Amino acid sequence: MATLVIACAAAFLVLVNFTAPLATLGEIADALGAGPAGQTWILGSISLGLAAALLIAGSLADTFGRRRVFVLGGAGLAAGSVLCALAPETWAFVLGRIVQGVAGAALLVSSLGLIAHAHPAGAARVRATGLWGAMLGGGITVGPVMAALLTAPAGWRSVYWLIALLGAAVAAAGARLPESRGIPRPTDFAGLLTLGPGIALLVAALTEARAGWDAGVVVWAAPAVVLLGVFVVVELRVAEPMIDLRLLRAPAFRAATTGALTSGIAVVSYMTFLPSLLHRLLGLTPLAAAAVVSIWSGVSFVVAAQARRVTGRLGDRRQAALGLGLCAAGELATLGLTAHSSWWHFAPGLAVAGVGTGLSNAALAGLSVRTVPPDRAAMGTGANNTARYVGSALGIALVAVVLAVAPGAAGVNYAAAITGALALLGAVVTALSRERVPEHGLVSSGRG
């Protein structure tokens, strides 16, 4: 029970921290003198750290110990938060957010790996991974609201002092847990040296693209493509790869990866922009805008906590597909925004999308550890979350371009239509992945 509570608390804190700036971007930008490009980096820099470190953290957790990586993640989150709280200029805040992202990656992959070790395959694991998935929705719900509430009386820096204290508390609690690890394996140094920088450069290119697609984006993207290409070649050749790319032949593993990627591209990206859009277009205060978006994230939290009841009937793959389909329906239900609309226009769609997000988050958490051998559980969740945060960077860049081309209510409608269509496509692809994975690892034929 202690493992489950501490692991869920860590996942909750990572997502609180991830979403905290959404409601307070204006205050942070004004204090640090950040222009449009700086604001882009304030929002996007944590995705860079997360996406670059998730697979690496998963590999290290499986090899050197999940508890050890968990404790280092908590300490790193505290250190990055202190840097954000003390930041005199935009670059320092961005650096702190990148450190927070790397630390958050360590916490996410090691926490789910610890849960998989403590709960054998079956109903207990389904319940545990469902609760862990619920914490993602809970963190997204609380983050913007907490930031808005603290910023009004104590300033935006108080948010990061609080997160620093909570990160240190998570590290201290994690140090008391039993250690778990997979079978010791040689460290894939070639994979480490190509994957981390490759993903970091790719996310940097996508973040820069939010300010406009120009030659500067190519400067980041070209070496990213080269490094990631080398990574693929390396992983196919080394005896002990960081991620076994042969797993992509398995429909169930592809379903988990596709579902996470789609969640990032089509759901996280749209919801990331909503608080600022509600503030700018409908005149809501930051706190009110965060509260409206919490309809989505709050429903997601409640549904994910109970999703195990659905998993037993549908299976995790079908549940993930259903969740993505409901996300699509919810986003498409927000179409029709006009200059005279109120926040009620978004409420039904956000509620439906919240149900979908809760179902898919819970299912993908379990599917990501079920589709890999037990001794590589952290690698599975690392791959899954890497897909989610690379997807969010792609989606945020896409939505930013749409809003730049079509400002105002029209842009919001176009963004809802595009992200809803992408979520529907992801649901179909996930649903059609019909092969079942045995509990011990790679797939065999059958339905899942």
Secondary structure, DSSP 8 states (H G I E B T S, - for coil): -HHHHHHHHHHHHHHHHHHGGGGTHHHHHHHHT--HHHHHHHHHHHHHHHHHHHHHHHHHHHHH-HHHHHHHHHHHHHHHHHHHHH-SSHHHHHHHHHHHHHHHHHHHHHHHHHHHHHS-TTHHHHHHHHHHHHHHHHHHHHHHHHHHHHHHHH-THHHHHHHHHHHHHHHHHHTTS-----S-----HHHHHHHHHHHHHHHHHHHHHTT--SHHHHHHHHHHHHHHHHHHHHHHHSSS-SS-GGGGGSHHHHHHHHHHHHIIIIIIHHHHHHHHHHHHHH---HHHHHHHHHHHHHHHHHHHHHTHHHHHHH-HHHHHHHHHHHHHHHHHTT----TT--GGGTHHHHHHHHHHHHHHHHHHHHHHHHTS-GGGHHHHHHHHHHHHHHHHHHHHHHHHHHHHHS-THHHHHHHHHHHHHHHHHHHHHHHT---B--TTSS-BSS--
